[in-house]
């Protein structure tokens, strides 16, 4: 019995658990549309903002517009949205220096300026 007692004590201790901590409430994510946020804009809105794109290419169902200036190149990819057939909106943006180095979108938008 002496040999069993330590094992029983360990077994009981292992089974004794504390209740899990209460889950931390998750704060709802609120979208803040910054001046540099181009997601959702149409090609017309981009042209109003930056002028004529230096490069434009149709890629399948999408459209790529490229704006350059102030040491920055901005590529905006527009695709038609479900339910809005024919209306292409920006779904992705790449911003980089002419050397290829990535830059923050807001920095590139500021370098391009607005019309």
SVG drawing of the C-alpha trace seen along z (x, -y; Angstrom):
<svg xmlns="http://www.w3.org/2000/svg" viewBox="-26 -69 43 71">
<polyline fill="none" stroke="black" stroke-width="0.4" points="0.0,0.0 2.9,-2.3 4.0,-2.1 0.5,-2.8 -0.1,-5.9 2.3,-8.2 0.9,-7.2 -2.7,-7.7 -1.7,-11.2 -0.1,-12.1 -3.2,-10.7 -5.6,-12.8 -3.4,-15.9 -3.3,-15.4 -7.0,-15.1 -7.6,-18.2 -7.8,-21.0 -8.6,-24.6 -11.4,-26.0 -10.2,-27.6 -9.9,-31.4 -12.8,-33.3 -12.4,-34.1 -11.2,-37.6 -13.9,-39.6 -12.9,-40.3 -13.3,-43.9 -15.1,-44.4 -12.9,-45.4 -13.9,-48.8 -12.7,-49.8 -11.2,-53.2 -10.9,-54.5 -7.7,-56.4 -6.9,-58.9 -4.4,-56.4 -6.9,-53.5 -7.7,-52.8 -9.6,-49.6 -13.0,-49.8 -12.3,-52.8 -13.2,-52.6 -10.8,-53.4 -12.5,-56.7 -12.0,-57.6 -8.3,-56.7 -7.9,-58.8 -9.6,-61.8 -7.2,-61.4 -3.8,-60.7 -4.4,-61.6 -4.0,-59.3 -2.2,-56.1 1.2,-55.6 0.4,-52.0 -2.8,-50.1 -3.3,-46.5 -6.3,-44.1 -5.5,-40.8 -8.4,-38.4 -11.4,-39.8 -9.3,-42.4 -7.6,-45.7 -4.2,-46.8 -3.5,-50.6 -0.1,-51.9 0.7,-55.4 4.2,-56.7 5.7,-59.8 7.6,-61.2 9.9,-58.2 7.0,-55.8 5.1,-53.3 1.6,-52.3 -0.1,-49.3 -3.9,-49.1 -5.7,-45.9 -9.4,-46.2 -11.9,-43.4 -15.7,-43.3 -17.5,-42.7 -20.2,-40.1 -23.6,-41.6 -22.0,-44.7 -21.3,-43.2 -19.2,-45.6 -18.2,-47.8 -14.5,-47.2 -13.2,-48.2 -9.7,-48.2 -9.2,-44.9 -5.4,-45.0 -2.6,-47.7 1.1,-47.3 3.4,-50.2 7.2,-50.3 10.1,-52.4 11.5,-52.2 14.3,-49.9 11.6,-47.4 11.7,-48.0 8.3,-47.9 7.0,-51.1 3.8,-51.6 0.8,-52.5 0.2,-55.7 3.8,-56.9 3.3,-56.2 -0.1,-57.9 1.5,-61.0 4.4,-60.9 2.0,-60.7 -0.1,-63.6 -3.6,-64.3 -5.0,-66.3"/>
</svg>
